[in-house]
C-alpha cells in the first residue's frame, strides 16, 4: 500500500493533542474522530438507514408510476403500431372510389 492510510490524519491530530496536554481527557474529540475513522461505528448504521430510506422511496415512486400508467391504460386501447393510423383529413368513410 502506498501513501498515507485513510485515518492517518486523524491519528496525527490525536497524537499531537495527546503530546501537548496534561490530561488525556482533553483529547476526547480527536480520539473519537480517530476511532470513528477506524471502526466506522456511526457511519455503517447511518448508511444502512439511508439505503433503507432510498429503497422505500424508490418502491413508493414505482407504485405511484404504476398507478399513473394503469389509469392511462384503463379503457384506452393500446396501439402497437402495426396498422398505420389515419392522418388528419383521411377517414375510412371517405373512400368513394
Secondary structure, 3 states (H helix, E strand, C coil): CCCCCCCHHHHHHHHHHHHHCCCHHHHHHHHHHHHHHHHCCCHHHHHHHHHHHHHHHHHHHHHHHHHHHHHHHCCCCCCCCCCCCCCCCCCHHHCCC
